[in-house]
Amino acid sequence: MKNVYCSLFGHDYKVSKNVTYHVKEFKCKHCKSELTMDGNGKMIPLTPKFKEINSILSRVHNKRLKKSQQFFVANS
């Protein structure tokens, strides 16, 4: 029934996770299909490969944010 709704009215994607400032993961409110953004900014299906890539990218991004915040606090 949920797939019928999406096929008639289209998906209703909401951001489920912010990986970085530019990369996000999306999930349909009705059918629970998941998408992510590729390197060109296009929305593509969230496969296990892209889940792993996003996880690593998020970890690197958060480390850099933490490091830059410590730098600005130390120099203030």
PDB file of N, CA, C and O in Angstrom:
ATOM      1  N   MET A   1       0.811  -1.196   0.000  1.00  0.00           N
ATOM      2  CA  MET A   1       0.000   0.000   0.000  1.00  0.00           C
ATOM      3  C   MET A   1       0.855   1.261   0.000  1.00  0.00           C
ATOM      4  O   MET A   1       0.518   2.252  -0.648  1.00  0.00           O
ATOM      5  N   LYS A   2       1.963   1.213   0.733  1.00  0.00           N
ATOM      6  CA  LYS A   2       2.838   2.385   0.790  1.00  0.00           C
ATOM      7  C   LYS A   2       3.506   2.644  -0.552  1.00  0.00           C
ATOM      8  O   LYS A   2       3.701   3.797  -0.937  1.00  0.00           O
ATOM      9  N   ASN A   3       3.859   1.576  -1.266  1.00  0.00           N
ATOM     10  CA  ASN A   3       4.469   1.756  -2.588  1.00  0.00           C
ATOM     11  C   ASN A   3       3.472   2.325  -3.576  1.00  0.00           C
ATOM     12  O   ASN A   3       3.864   3.039  -4.500  1.00  0.00           O
ATOM     13  N   VAL A   4       2.199   2.030  -3.409  1.00  0.00           N
ATOM     14  CA  VAL A   4       1.162   2.578  -4.278  1.00  0.00           C
ATOM     15  C   VAL A   4       1.089   4.093  -4.091  1.00  0.00           C
ATOM     16  O   VAL A   4       0.974   4.836  -5.065  1.00  0.00           O
ATOM     17  N   TYR A   5       1.156   4.544  -2.851  1.00  0.00           N
ATOM     18  CA  TYR A   5       1.125   5.975  -2.576  1.00  0.00           C
ATOM     19  C   TYR A   5       2.288   6.671  -3.285  1.00  0.00           C
ATOM     20  O   TYR A   5       2.100   7.693  -3.945  1.00  0.00           O
ATOM     21  N   CYS A   6       3.489   6.108  -3.142  1.00  0.00           N
ATOM     22  CA  CYS A   6       4.665   6.728  -3.758  1.00  0.00           C
ATOM     23  C   CYS A   6       4.588   6.682  -5.280  1.00  0.00           C
ATOM     24  O   CYS A   6       5.043   7.612  -5.945  1.00  0.00           O
ATOM     25  N   SER A   7       4.022   5.620  -5.841  1.00  0.00           N
ATOM     26  CA  SER A   7       3.932   5.549  -7.299  1.00  0.00           C
ATOM     27  C   SER A   7       2.900   6.539  -7.830  1.00  0.00           C
ATOM     28  O   SER A   7       3.036   7.018  -8.956  1.00  0.00           O
ATOM     29  N   LEU A   8       1.874   6.855  -7.047  1.00  0.00           N
ATOM     30  CA  LEU A   8       0.862   7.819  -7.488  1.00  0.00           C
ATOM     31  C   LEU A   8       1.273   9.270  -7.246  1.00  0.00           C
ATOM     32  O   LEU A   8       1.126  10.118  -8.127  1.00  0.00           O
ATOM     33  N   PHE A   9       1.786   9.548  -6.058  1.00  0.00           N
ATOM     34  CA  PHE A   9       2.068  10.926  -5.663  1.00  0.00           C
ATOM     35  C   PHE A   9       3.554  11.271  -5.600  1.00  0.00           C
ATOM     36  O   PHE A   9       3.905  12.439  -5.430  1.00  0.00           O
ATOM     37  N   GLY A  10       4.415  10.295  -5.731  1.00  0.00           N
ATOM     38  CA  GLY A  10       5.856  10.533  -5.618  1.00  0.00           C
ATOM     39  C   GLY A  10       6.331  10.338  -4.188  1.00  0.00           C
ATOM     40  O   GLY A  10       5.537  10.314  -3.248  1.00  0.00           O
ATOM     41  N   HIS A  11       7.625  10.201  -4.048  1.00  0.00           N
ATOM     42  CA  HIS A  11       8.221   9.993  -2.728  1.00  0.00           C
ATOM     43  C   HIS A  11       8.222  11.286  -1.927  1.00  0.00           C
ATOM     44  O   HIS A  11       8.228  12.381  -2.489  1.00  0.00           O
ATOM     45  N   ASP A  12       8.216  11.146  -0.625  1.00  0.00           N
ATOM     46  CA  ASP A  12       8.307  12.282   0.286  1.00  0.00           C
ATOM     47  C   ASP A  12       9.585  12.102   1.104  1.00  0.00           C
ATOM     48  O   ASP A  12       9.547  11.628   2.239  1.00  0.00           O
ATOM     49  N   TYR A  13      10.724  12.490   0.505  1.00  0.00           N
ATOM     50  CA  TYR A  13      12.015  12.281   1.146  1.00  0.00           C
ATOM     51  C   TYR A  13      12.284  13.342   2.203  1.00  0.00           C
ATOM     52  O   TYR A  13      12.047  14.531   1.992  1.00  0.00           O
ATOM     53  N   LYS A  14      12.782  12.883   3.340  1.00  0.00           N
ATOM     54  CA  LYS A  14      13.216  13.746   4.434  1.00  0.00           C
ATOM     55  C   LYS A  14      14.668  13.403   4.747  1.00  0.00           C
ATOM     56  O   LYS A  14      15.081  12.255   4.583  1.00  0.00           O
ATOM     57  N   VAL A  15      15.442  14.381   5.193  1.00  0.00           N
ATOM     58  CA  VAL A  15      16.839  14.149   5.546  1.00  0.00           C
ATOM     59  C   VAL A  15      16.876  13.262   6.782  1.00  0.00           C
ATOM     60  O   VAL A  15      16.305  13.600   7.819  1.00  0.00           O
ATOM     61  N   SER A  16      17.556  12.120   6.660  1.00  0.00           N
ATOM     62  CA  SER A  16      17.674  11.221   7.805  1.00  0.00           C
ATOM     63  C   SER A  16      19.029  11.358   8.498  1.00  0.00           C
ATOM     64  O   SER A  16      19.165  11.034   9.678  1.00  0.00           O
ATOM     65  N   LYS A  17      20.035  11.842   7.754  1.00  0.00           N
ATOM     66  CA  LYS A  17      21.365  11.987   8.351  1.00  0.00           C
ATOM     67  C   LYS A  17      22.158  13.017   7.562  1.00  0.00           C
ATOM     68  O   LYS A  17      22.188  12.976   6.332  1.00  0.00           O
ATOM     69  N   ASN A  18      22.799  13.939   8.269  1.00  0.00           N
ATOM     70  CA  ASN A  18      23.729  14.875   7.647  1.00  0.00           C
ATOM     71  C   ASN A  18      25.127  14.282   7.762  1.00  0.00           C
ATOM     72  O   ASN A  18      25.687  14.213   8.856  1.00  0.00           O
ATOM     73  N   VAL A  19      25.690  13.855   6.637  1.00  0.00           N
ATOM     74  CA  VAL A  19      27.015  13.251   6.643  1.00  0.00           C
ATOM     75  C   VAL A  19      28.069  14.347   6.733  1.00  0.00           C
ATOM     76  O   VAL A  19      28.931  14.308   7.611  1.00  0.00           O
ATOM     77  N   THR A  20      28.006  15.320   5.838  1.00  0.00           N
ATOM     78  CA  THR A  20      28.840  16.529   5.863  1.00  0.00           C
ATOM     79  C   THR A  20      27.920  17.694   5.546  1.00  0.00           C
ATOM     80  O   THR A  20      26.698  17.545   5.542  1.00  0.00           O
ATOM     81  N   TYR A  21      28.511  18.864   5.280  1.00  0.00           N
ATOM     82  CA  TYR A  21      27.698  20.018   4.922  1.00  0.00           C
ATOM     83  C   TYR A  21      26.975  19.794   3.596  1.00  0.00           C
ATOM     84  O   TYR A  21      25.870  20.302   3.406  1.00  0.00           O
ATOM     85  N   HIS A  22      27.581  19.046   2.682  1.00  0.00           N
ATOM     86  CA  HIS A  22      27.032  18.882   1.344  1.00  0.00           C
ATOM     87  C   HIS A  22      26.436  17.504   1.088  1.00  0.00           C
ATOM     88  O   HIS A  22      25.622  17.356   0.176  1.00  0.00           O
ATOM     89  N   VAL A  23      26.809  16.507   1.852  1.00  0.00           N
ATOM     90  CA  VAL A  23      26.338  15.139   1.641  1.00  0.00           C
ATOM     91  C   VAL A  23      25.327  14.793   2.722  1.00  0.00           C
ATOM     92  O   VAL A  23      25.587  14.955   3.914  1.00  0.00           O
ATOM     93  N   LYS A  24      24.167  14.310   2.281  1.00  0.00           N
ATOM     94  CA  LYS A  24      23.105  13.941   3.206  1.00  0.00           C
ATOM     95  C   LYS A  24      22.523  12.596   2.805  1.00  0.00           C
ATOM     96  O   LYS A  24      22.669  12.158   1.664  1.00  0.00           O
ATOM     97  N   GLU A  25      21.863  11.948   3.755  1.00  0.00           N
ATOM     98  CA  GLU A  25      21.112  10.732   3.472  1.00  0.00           C
ATOM     99  C   GLU A  25      19.634  11.056   3.636  1.00  0.00           C
ATOM    100  O   GLU A  25      19.250  11.796   4.541  1.00  0.00           O
ATOM    101  N   PHE A  26      18.811  10.500   2.760  1.00  0.00           N
ATOM    102  CA  PHE A  26      17.380  10.768   2.752  1.00  0.00           C
ATOM    103  C   PHE A  26      16.603   9.464   2.885  1.00  0.00           C
ATOM    104  O   PHE A  26      17.067   8.406   2.460  1.00  0.00           O
ATOM    105  N   LYS A  27      15.406   9.552   3.484  1.00  0.00           N
ATOM    106  CA  LYS A  27      14.530   8.396   3.622  1.00  0.00           C
ATOM    107  C   LYS A  27      13.104   8.839   3.296  1.00  0.00           C
ATOM    108  O   LYS A  27      12.643   9.880   3.765  1.00  0.00           O
ATOM    109  N   CYS A  28      12.414   8.032   2.486  1.00  0.00           N
ATOM    110  CA  CYS A  28      11.024   8.327   2.142  1.00  0.00           C
ATOM    111  C   CYS A  28      10.144   8.080   3.365  1.00  0.00           C
ATOM    112  O   CYS A  28      10.274   7.065   4.049  1.00  0.00           O
ATOM    113  N   LYS A  29       9.262   9.016   3.621  1.00  0.00           N
ATOM    114  CA  LYS A  29       8.376   8.939   4.778  1.00  0.00           C
ATOM    115  C   LYS A  29       7.395   7.781   4.665  1.00  0.00           C
ATOM    116  O   LYS A  29       6.945   7.252   5.682  1.00  0.00           O
ATOM    117  N   HIS A  30       7.061   7.382   3.448  1.00  0.00           N
ATOM    118  CA  HIS A  30       6.024   6.377   3.256  1.00  0.00           C
ATOM    119  C   HIS A  30       6.589   4.969   3.011  1.00  0.00           C
ATOM    120  O   HIS A  30       6.206   4.021   3.697  1.00  0.00           O
ATOM    121  N   CYS A  31       7.494   4.833   2.041  1.00  0.00           N
ATOM    122  CA  CYS A  31       7.958   3.486   1.673  1.00  0.00           C
ATOM    123  C   CYS A  31       9.321   3.139   2.262  1.00  0.00           C
ATOM    124  O   CYS A  31       9.803   2.022   2.076  1.00  0.00           O
ATOM    125  N   LYS A  32       9.948   4.074   2.967  1.00  0.00           N
ATOM    126  CA  LYS A  32      11.237   3.865   3.649  1.00  0.00           C
ATOM    127  C   LYS A  32      12.405   3.616   2.698  1.00  0.00           C
ATOM    128  O   LYS A  32      13.436   3.099   3.130  1.00  0.00           O
ATOM    129  N   SER A  33      12.277   3.969   1.410  1.00  0.00           N
ATOM    130  CA  SER A  33      13.432   3.840   0.512  1.00  0.00           C
ATOM    131  C   SER A  33      14.447   4.917   0.881  1.00  0.00           C
ATOM    132  O   SER A  33      14.078   6.009   1.311  1.00  0.00           O
ATOM    133  N   GLU A  34      15.733   4.596   0.708  1.00  0.00           N
ATOM    134  CA  GLU A  34      16.799   5.495   1.128  1.00  0.00           C
ATOM    135  C   GLU A  34      17.624   5.943  -0.070  1.00  0.00           C
ATOM    136  O   GLU A  34      17.881   5.168  -0.991  1.00  0.00           O
ATOM    137  N   LEU A  35      18.035   7.211  -0.041  1.00  0.00           N
ATOM    138  CA  LEU A  35      18.896   7.787  -1.065  1.00  0.00           C
ATOM    139  C   LEU A  35      20.027   8.529  -0.389  1.00  0.00           C
ATOM    140  O   LEU A  35      19.947   8.882   0.788  1.00  0.00           O
ATOM    141  N   THR A  36      21.090   8.762  -1.155  1.00  0.00           N
ATOM    142  CA  THR A  36      22.184   9.603  -0.705  1.00  0.00           C
ATOM    143  C   THR A  36      22.623  10.435  -1.895  1.00  0.00           C
ATOM    144  O   THR A  36      22.095  10.283  -2.996  1.00  0.00           O
ATOM    145  N   MET A  37      23.578  11.305  -1.677  1.00  0.00           N
ATOM    146  CA  MET A  37      24.082  12.147  -2.750  1.00  0.00           C
ATOM    147  C   MET A  37      25.449  11.630  -3.182  1.00  0.00           C
ATOM    148  O   MET A  37      26.274  11.258  -2.348  1.00  0.00           O
ATOM    149  N   ASP A  38      25.681  11.609  -4.499  1.00  0.00           N
ATOM    150  CA  ASP A  38      26.987  11.189  -4.990  1.00  0.00           C
ATOM    151  C   ASP A  38      27.910  12.404  -5.083  1.00  0.00           C
ATOM    152  O   ASP A  38      27.548  13.497  -4.648  1.00  0.00           O
ATOM    153  N   GLY A  39      29.079  12.215  -5.641  1.00  0.00           N
ATOM    154  CA  GLY A  39      30.066  13.281  -5.739  1.00  0.00           C
ATOM    155  C   GLY A  39      29.635  14.439  -6.616  1.00  0.00           C
ATOM    156  O   GLY A  39      30.167  15.542  -6.488  1.00  0.00           O
ATOM    157  N   ASN A  40      28.676  14.207  -7.508  1.00  0.00           N
ATOM    158  CA  ASN A  40      28.198  15.266  -8.398  1.00  0.00           C
ATOM    159  C   ASN A  40      26.933  15.936  -7.882  1.00  0.00           C
ATOM    160  O   ASN A  40      26.386  16.813  -8.549  1.00  0.00           O
ATOM    161  N   GLY A  41      26.462  15.539  -6.710  1.00  0.00           N
ATOM    162  CA  GLY A  41      25.269  16.133  -6.133  1.00  0.00           C
ATOM    163  C   GLY A  41      23.974  15.493  -6.582  1.00  0.00           C
ATOM    164  O   GLY A  41      22.895  16.004  -6.282  1.00  0.00           O
ATOM    165  N   LYS A  42      24.063  14.377  -7.299  1.00  0.00           N
ATOM    166  CA  LYS A  42      22.858  13.675  -7.739  1.00  0.00           C
ATOM    167  C   LYS A  42      22.411  12.706  -6.650  1.00  0.00           C
ATOM    168  O   LYS A  42      23.229  12.183  -5.892  1.00  0.00           O
ATOM    169  N   MET A  43      21.106  12.475  -6.584  1.00  0.00           N
ATOM    170  CA  MET A  43      20.568  11.541  -5.601  1.00  0.00           C
ATOM    171  C   MET A  43      20.602  10.140  -6.186  1.00  0.00           C
ATOM    172  O   MET A  43      20.121   9.900  -7.293  1.00  0.00           O
ATOM    173  N   ILE A  44      21.185   9.206  -5.414  1.00  0.00           N
ATOM    174  CA  ILE A  44      21.322   7.824  -5.849  1.00  0.00           C
ATOM    175  C   ILE A  44      20.865   6.901  -4.720  1.00  0.00           C
ATOM    176  O   ILE A  44      20.851   7.318  -3.562  1.00  0.00           O
ATOM    177  N   PRO A  45      20.492   5.660  -5.029  1.00  0.00           N
ATOM    178  CA  PRO A  45      20.075   4.722  -3.973  1.00  0.00           C
ATOM    179  C   PRO A  45      21.205   4.483  -2.960  1.00  0.00           C
ATOM    180  O   PRO A  45      22.378   4.411  -3.325  1.00  0.00           O
ATOM    181  N   LEU A  46      20.830   4.365  -1.703  1.00  0.00           N
ATOM    182  CA  LEU A  46      21.800   4.144  -0.627  1.00  0.00           C
ATOM    183  C   LEU A  46      22.065   2.651  -0.503  1.00  0.00           C
ATOM    184  O   LEU A  46      21.295   1.924   0.125  1.00  0.00           O
ATOM    185  N   THR A  47      23.154   2.204  -1.103  1.00  0.00           N
ATOM    186  CA  THR A  47      23.561   0.807  -1.061  1.00  0.00           C
ATOM    187  C   THR A  47      24.495   0.593   0.133  1.00  0.00           C
ATOM    188  O   THR A  47      24.962   1.570   0.718  1.00  0.00           O
ATOM    189  N   PRO A  48      24.777  -0.655   0.508  1.00  0.00           N
ATOM    190  CA  PRO A  48      25.732  -0.895   1.600  1.00  0.00           C
ATOM    191  C   PRO A  48      27.094  -0.256   1.342  1.00  0.00           C
ATOM    192  O   PRO A  48      27.753   0.196   2.277  1.00  0.00           O
ATOM    193  N   LYS A  49      27.518  -0.217   0.081  1.00  0.00           N
ATOM    194  CA  LYS A  49      28.792   0.412  -0.267  1.00  0.00           C
ATOM    195  C   LYS A  49      28.765   1.907   0.072  1.00  0.00           C
ATOM    196  O   LYS A  49      29.714   2.431   0.654  1.00  0.00           O
ATOM    197  N   PHE A  50      27.681   2.585  -0.291  1.00  0.00           N
ATOM    198  CA  PHE A  50      27.580   4.015  -0.018  1.00  0.00           C
ATOM    199  C   PHE A  50      27.342   4.286   1.463  1.00  0.00           C
ATOM    200  O   PHE A  50      27.742   5.339   1.959  1.00  0.00           O
ATOM    201  N   LYS A  51      26.702   3.366   2.184  1.00  0.00           N
ATOM    202  CA  LYS A  51      26.554   3.518   3.636  1.00  0.00           C
ATOM    203  C   LYS A  51      27.927   3.526   4.298  1.00  0.00           C
ATOM    204  O   LYS A  51      28.192   4.333   5.189  1.00  0.00           O
ATOM    205  N   GLU A  52      28.796   2.621   3.855  1.00  0.00           N
ATOM    206  CA  GLU A  52      30.146   2.553   4.407  1.00  0.00           C
ATOM    207  C   GLU A  52      30.940   3.807   4.056  1.00  0.00           C
ATOM    208  O   GLU A  52      31.635   4.365   4.904  1.00  0.00           O
ATOM    209  N   ILE A  53      30.837   4.244   2.810  1.00  0.00           N
ATOM    210  CA  ILE A  53      31.533   5.459   2.381  1.00  0.00           C
ATOM    211  C   ILE A  53      31.059   6.655   3.199  1.00  0.00           C
ATOM    212  O   ILE A  53      31.877   7.451   3.661  1.00  0.00           O
ATOM    213  N   ASN A  54      29.744   6.790   3.384  1.00  0.00           N
ATOM    214  CA  ASN A  54      29.203   7.909   4.156  1.00  0.00           C
ATOM    215  C   ASN A  54      29.634   7.850   5.611  1.00  0.00           C
ATOM    216  O   ASN A  54      29.876   8.886   6.230  1.00  0.00           O
ATOM    217  N   SER A  55      29.732   6.646   6.161  1.00  0.00           N
ATOM    218  CA  SER A  55      30.167   6.488   7.542  1.00  0.00           C
ATOM    219  C   SER A  55      31.615   6.978   7.717  1.00  0.00           C
ATOM    220  O   SER A  55      31.926   7.702   8.663  1.00  0.00           O
ATOM    221  N   ILE A  56      32.476   6.579   6.805  1.00  0.00           N
ATOM    222  CA  ILE A  56      33.877   7.004   6.869  1.00  0.00           C
ATOM    223  C   ILE A  56      33.988   8.505   6.635  1.00  0.00           C
ATOM    224  O   ILE A  56      34.733   9.193   7.333  1.00  0.00           O
ATOM    225  N   LEU A  57      33.251   9.009   5.659  1.00  0.00           N
ATOM    226  CA  LEU A  57      33.262  10.440   5.355  1.00  0.00           C
ATOM    227  C   LEU A  57      32.782  11.253   6.552  1.00  0.00           C
ATOM    228  O   LEU A  57      33.343  12.306   6.852  1.00  0.00           O
ATOM    229  N   SER A  58      31.760  10.777   7.230  1.00  0.00           N
ATOM    230  CA  SER A  58      31.247  11.464   8.408  1.00  0.00           C
ATOM    231  C   SER A  58      32.283  11.480   9.528  1.00  0.00           C
ATOM    232  O   SER A  58      32.463  12.495  10.201  1.00  0.00           O
ATOM    233  N   ARG A  59      32.962  10.353   9.722  1.00  0.00           N
ATOM    234  CA  ARG A  59      33.982  10.267  10.771  1.00  0.00           C
ATOM    235  C   ARG A  59      35.132  11.249  10.506  1.00  0.00           C
ATOM    236  O   ARG A  59      35.587  11.936  11.420  1.00  0.00           O
ATOM    237  N   VAL A  60      35.596  11.311   9.257  1.00  0.00           N
ATOM    238  CA  VAL A  60      36.681  12.233   8.895  1.00  0.00           C
ATOM    239  C   VAL A  60      36.219  13.675   9.064  1.00  0.00           C
ATOM    240  O   VAL A  60      36.953  14.507   9.599  1.00  0.00           O
ATOM    241  N   HIS A  61      35.017  13.970   8.615  1.00  0.00           N
ATOM    242  CA  HIS A  61      34.471  15.322   8.716  1.00  0.00           C
ATOM    243  C   HIS A  61      34.377  15.772  10.177  1.00  0.00           C
ATOM    244  O   HIS A  61      34.765  16.891  10.513  1.00  0.00           O
ATOM    245  N   ASN A  62      33.862  14.897  11.036  1.00  0.00           N
ATOM    246  CA  ASN A  62      33.722  15.249  12.450  1.00  0.00           C
ATOM    247  C   ASN A  62      35.071  15.434  13.138  1.00  0.00           C
ATOM    248  O   ASN A  62      35.206  16.295  14.007  1.00  0.00           O
ATOM    249  N   LYS A  63      36.074  14.635  12.760  1.00  0.00           N
ATOM    250  CA  LYS A  63      37.417  14.803  13.328  1.00  0.00           C
ATOM    251  C   LYS A  63      37.996  16.157  12.951  1.00  0.00           C
ATOM    252  O   LYS A  63      38.591  16.841  13.783  1.00  0.00           O
ATOM    253  N   ARG A  64      37.818  16.540  11.686  1.00  0.00           N
ATOM    254  CA  ARG A  64      38.330  17.835  11.238  1.00  0.00           C
ATOM    255  C   ARG A  64      37.607  18.993  11.920  1.00  0.00           C
ATOM    256  O   ARG A  64      38.230  19.995  12.273  1.00  0.00           O
ATOM    257  N   LEU A  65      36.308  18.859  12.105  1.00  0.00           N
ATOM    258  CA  LEU A  65      35.559  19.905  12.809  1.00  0.00           C
ATOM    259  C   LEU A  65      36.057  20.049  14.241  1.00  0.00           C
ATOM    260  O   LEU A  65      36.269  21.158  14.731  1.00  0.00           O
ATOM    261  N   LYS A  66      36.238  18.924  14.896  1.00  0.00           N
ATOM    262  CA  LYS A  66      36.699  18.942  16.291  1.00  0.00           C
ATOM    263  C   LYS A  66      38.088  19.563  16.391  1.00  0.00           C
ATOM    264  O   LYS A  66      38.364  20.346  17.300  1.00  0.00           O
ATOM    265  N   LYS A  67      38.964  19.207  15.446  1.00  0.00           N
ATOM    266  CA  LYS A  67      40.325  19.728  15.446  1.00  0.00           C
ATOM    267  C   LYS A  67      40.329  21.240  15.204  1.00  0.00           C
ATOM    268  O   LYS A  67      41.075  21.966  15.861  1.00  0.00           O
ATOM    269  N   SER A  68      39.501  21.722  14.269  1.00  0.00           N
ATOM    270  CA  SER A  68      39.464  23.151  13.978  1.00  0.00           C
ATOM    271  C   SER A  68      38.860  23.926  15.138  1.00  0.00           C
ATOM    272  O   SER A  68      39.286  25.050  15.405  1.00  0.00           O
ATOM    273  N   GLN A  69      37.879  23.360  15.834  1.00  0.00           N
ATOM    274  CA  GLN A  69      37.294  24.029  16.996  1.00  0.00           C
ATOM    275  C   GLN A  69      38.303  24.152  18.106  1.00  0.00           C
ATOM    276  O   GLN A  69      38.351  25.176  18.787  1.00  0.00           O
ATOM    277  N   GLN A  70      39.128  23.109  18.311  1.00  0.00           N
ATOM    278  CA  GLN A  70      40.165  23.186  19.345  1.00  0.00           C
ATOM    279  C   GLN A  70      41.200  24.234  18.986  1.00  0.00           C
ATOM    280  O   GLN A  70      41.724  24.910  19.870  1.00  0.00           O
ATOM    281  N   PHE A  71      41.509  24.383  17.687  1.00  0.00           N
ATOM    282  CA  PHE A  71      42.474  25.369  17.241  1.00  0.00           C
ATOM    283  C   PHE A  71      41.961  26.785  17.531  1.00  0.00           C
ATOM    284  O   PHE A  71      42.713  27.630  18.015  1.00  0.00           O
ATOM    285  N   PHE A  72      40.682  27.043  17.234  1.00  0.00           N
ATOM    286  CA  PHE A  72      40.132  28.373  17.451  1.00  0.00           C
ATOM    287  C   PHE A  72      39.975  28.691  18.929  1.00  0.00           C
ATOM    288  O   PHE A  72      40.128  29.849  19.319  1.00  0.00           O
ATOM    289  N   VAL A  73      39.676  27.705  19.761  1.00  0.00           N
ATOM    290  CA  VAL A  73      39.553  27.926  21.196  1.00  0.00           C
ATOM    291  C   VAL A  73      40.931  28.229  21.783  1.00  0.00           C
ATOM    292  O   VAL A  73      41.057  29.098  22.646  1.00  0.00           O
ATOM    293  N   ALA A  74      41.959  27.524  21.324  1.00  0.00           N
ATOM    294  CA  ALA A  74      43.306  27.726  21.845  1.00  0.00           C
ATOM    295  C   ALA A  74      43.871  29.087  21.446  1.00  0.00           C
ATOM    296  O   ALA A  74      44.649  29.674  22.198  1.00  0.00           O
ATOM    297  N   ASN A  75      43.500  29.585  20.299  1.00  0.00           N
ATOM    298  CA  ASN A  75      44.031  30.873  19.813  1.00  0.00           C
ATOM    299  C   ASN A  75      43.146  32.060  20.150  1.00  0.00           C
ATOM    300  O   ASN A  75      43.426  33.178  19.718  1.00  0.00           O
ATOM    301  N   SER A  76      42.094  31.841  20.906  1.00  0.00           N
ATOM    302  CA  SER A  76      41.200  32.967  21.261  1.00  0.00           C
ATOM    303  C   SER A  76      41.649  33.654  22.511  1.00  0.00           C
ATOM    304  O   SER A  76      41.015  34.614  22.949  1.00  0.00           O
TER     305      SER A  76
END
